[in-house]
Structure formats: C-alpha cells, structure tokens
Amino acid sequence: MAILRMSQIREMSPEERDRRLDEMKTELSKLRTMISAGGSVENPGRVKELRKTIARLKTVMREEELGA
C-alpha cells in the first residue's frame, strides 16, 4: 500500500477509511511482531510510514466527528 495523502483520505468514504485503518493496523502489528521476534524486515521505513498514515486517517476521522 502506498502512502495516503490528506487530500486522498478526505476524498474517501467513512467506510473506506475504516477499512484502510484496519488494514494498516494489521500490517503494522505483523511488522512489529516480526521485528520483536528477531526477524529482518524487508523495508524498515515501512513502520514509520504506516504509523504516520494511521495518524492521518485518525485525524481526518476526528475532524469529521467534531464537524470541523
């Protein structure tokens, strides 16, 4: 999955945002498990990328919740 920009996230439907958030959380969990088990990760920068994208998704979801 590629990096999602704020403009792309805002264009998504709420259901699609929820689905993407779940997918990214699952992928992050798998990567963290591999790292903690001592395995090598193909792309170590992917963890940071996932964390930032999850934060972007949550930010947009919270903005809509507050009606901003």
Buried (B, 14 or more C-beta within 10 A) or exposed (E): EEEBEEEEBEEBEEEEBEEBBEEBEEBBEEBEEEEEEEEEEEEEEBBEBBEEBBEBBEEBBEEEEEEE
